[in-house]
């Protein structure tokens, strides 16, 4: 099995992991949501979020929702009162389906998704 660090879920890396695992192999995709604070050009440490924390961000009407084509992942931008921005990275069901389908096309028998 191959495990991805959360911040490197590029489509090409899913492809590389599937090729490395080989036909009939297994791939693990880390879809645990994570957040980091950005202020004054400085990026804070990435921290894992619970599904409840992610839900709270997703339900906040002030949060800007977007998708990164570079990472093939979804993200949220949350402006804070102190001028910082919290960036929340997460895998939508569509993101996971796309990566899982790529693995299946490459002959991967099992795709495990960590949430």
The 8 nearest C-alpha neighbors of each residue, nearest first, counted from 0:
[[1, 25, 26, 20, 27, 2, 24, 16],
 [0, 2, 26, 27, 16, 3, 20, 25],
 [3, 1, 27, 28, 0, 4, 29, 26],
 [4, 2, 29, 5, 28, 7, 8, 1],
 [3, 5, 6, 7, 2, 29, 8, 28],
 [6, 4, 7, 29, 3, 8, 30, 31],
 [5, 7, 4, 8, 70, 3, 88, 9],
 [8, 6, 9, 5, 4, 3, 70, 12],
 [7, 9, 70, 6, 5, 10, 12, 3],
 [8, 10, 70, 12, 11, 7, 71, 13],
 [9, 11, 13, 12, 14, 8, 71, 98],
 [12, 10, 14, 9, 13, 15, 8, 16],
 [13, 11, 15, 9, 14, 10, 16, 8],
 [14, 12, 10, 16, 11, 15, 17, 9],
 [13, 15, 11, 17, 12, 16, 18, 10],
 [16, 14, 12, 18, 17, 13, 19, 11],
 [17, 15, 19, 13, 18, 14, 1, 12],
 [16, 18, 20, 14, 19, 15, 102, 13],
 [17, 19, 15, 21, 16, 20, 14, 105],
 [18, 20, 16, 21, 17, 15, 1, 14],
 [21, 19, 24, 17, 18, 16, 25, 0],
 [22, 20, 18, 24, 19, 23, 17, 107],
 [21, 23, 106, 107, 24, 105, 20, 108],
 [22, 24, 108, 107, 106, 21, 25, 109],
 [25, 23, 20, 107, 21, 22, 108, 109],
 [26, 24, 109, 0, 110, 107, 108, 20],
 [25, 27, 110, 0, 1, 111, 17, 109],
 [26, 28, 111, 2, 1, 112, 110, 0],
 [29, 27, 112, 3, 30, 111, 2, 113],
 [28, 30, 113, 31, 5, 3, 112, 27],
 [31, 29, 114, 113, 90, 28, 32, 112],
 [30, 32, 114, 29, 113, 33, 47, 89],
 [33, 31, 89, 48, 88, 47, 30, 53],
 [32, 34, 47, 48, 88, 46, 87, 45],
 [35, 33, 87, 46, 86, 45, 88, 47],
 [34, 36, 45, 86, 43, 85, 44, 46],
 [35, 37, 85, 43, 84, 42, 86, 38],
 [36, 38, 42, 84, 41, 83, 43, 85],
 [39, 37, 83, 41, 40, 84, 36, 42],
 [38, 40, 41, 37, 83, 42, 82, 84],
 [39, 41, 38, 37, 42, 83, 43, 36],
 [42, 40, 38, 39, 37, 43, 36, 83],
 [41, 43, 37, 36, 40, 38, 44, 35],
 [44, 42, 36, 35, 37, 41, 45, 38],
 [43, 45, 35, 46, 42, 36, 34, 37],
 [44, 46, 35, 34, 33, 43, 47, 36],
 [47, 45, 33, 34, 44, 35, 48, 32],
 [46, 48, 33, 32, 34, 31, 45, 49],
 [49, 47, 33, 32, 52, 53, 50, 46],
 [48, 50, 52, 51, 53, 47, 32, 31],
 [49, 51, 53, 52, 54, 48, 32, 114],
 [52, 50, 54, 49, 53, 55, 48, 56],
 [53, 51, 49, 55, 54, 50, 48, 56],
 [52, 54, 50, 56, 51, 55, 57, 49],
 [55, 53, 57, 51, 52, 56, 58, 50],
 [54, 56, 52, 58, 53, 57, 51, 59],
 [57, 55, 53, 59, 54, 58, 52, 62],
 [58, 56, 54, 55, 59, 53, 62, 75],
 [57, 59, 55, 56, 54, 60, 62, 53],
 [58, 60, 56, 61, 57, 62, 55, 54],
 [59, 61, 62, 58, 57, 63, 56, 64],
 [62, 60, 59, 63, 77, 78, 58, 76],
 [61, 63, 77, 60, 59, 76, 64, 75],
 [62, 64, 76, 75, 61, 65, 77, 60],
 [65, 63, 75, 74, 62, 76, 66, 73],
 [64, 66, 74, 73, 75, 63, 67, 76],
 [67, 65, 73, 74, 72, 68, 71, 64],
 [68, 66, 69, 70, 72, 71, 73, 65],
 [67, 69, 71, 70, 66, 72, 73, 9],
 [68, 70, 67, 71, 9, 72, 10, 66],
 [69, 71, 9, 72, 67, 68, 8, 10],
 [72, 70, 68, 67, 69, 9, 10, 94],
 [73, 71, 70, 67, 90, 66, 94, 89],
 [72, 74, 66, 89, 90, 65, 67, 88],
 [73, 75, 88, 87, 65, 66, 89, 64],
 [74, 76, 64, 87, 63, 86, 65, 62],
 [77, 75, 86, 63, 62, 85, 84, 78],
 [76, 78, 85, 62, 84, 79, 75, 86],
 [77, 79, 84, 83, 76, 85, 82, 80],
 [78, 80, 83, 81, 82, 84, 77, 85],
 [81, 79, 82, 78, 83, 84, 77, 85],
 [82, 80, 79, 83, 78, 84, 38, 39],
 [83, 81, 80, 79, 84, 78, 38, 39],
 [82, 84, 38, 79, 37, 81, 78, 36],
 [85, 83, 78, 37, 77, 79, 36, 86],
 [84, 86, 36, 77, 35, 76, 37, 87],
 [87, 85, 76, 35, 34, 75, 84, 36],
 [86, 88, 34, 75, 74, 33, 85, 89],
 [89, 87, 74, 33, 32, 73, 34, 86],
 [90, 88, 32, 73, 74, 91, 72, 87],
 [89, 91, 94, 72, 30, 73, 95, 92],
 [92, 90, 94, 93, 73, 89, 95, 72],
 [91, 93, 95, 94, 96, 90, 97, 89],
 [92, 94, 96, 91, 95, 97, 90, 98],
 [95, 93, 91, 97, 92, 96, 90, 72],
 [94, 96, 92, 98, 97, 93, 99, 90],
 [95, 97, 93, 99, 94, 98, 100, 92],
 [96, 98, 100, 94, 95, 99, 93, 101],
 [99, 97, 101, 95, 100, 96, 94, 102],
 [98, 100, 96, 102, 101, 97, 95, 103],
 [101, 99, 103, 97, 102, 98, 96, 104],
 [100, 102, 98, 104, 99, 103, 97, 105],
 [103, 101, 105, 99, 107, 100, 104, 17],
 [102, 104, 100, 107, 106, 105, 101, 99],
 [105, 103, 101, 102, 106, 100, 107, 99],
 [106, 104, 102, 103, 107, 101, 17, 22],
 [107, 105, 22, 103, 104, 23, 108, 102],
 [106, 108, 23, 103, 24, 22, 102, 109],
 [107, 109, 23, 24, 25, 106, 103, 110],
 [110, 108, 25, 107, 111, 26, 24, 23],
 [111, 109, 26, 25, 27, 99, 112, 108],
 [110, 112, 27, 28, 26, 109, 113, 25],
 [111, 113, 28, 27, 29, 30, 114, 110],
 [114, 112, 29, 30, 31, 28, 111, 27],
 [113, 31, 30, 112, 29, 32, 50, 49]]
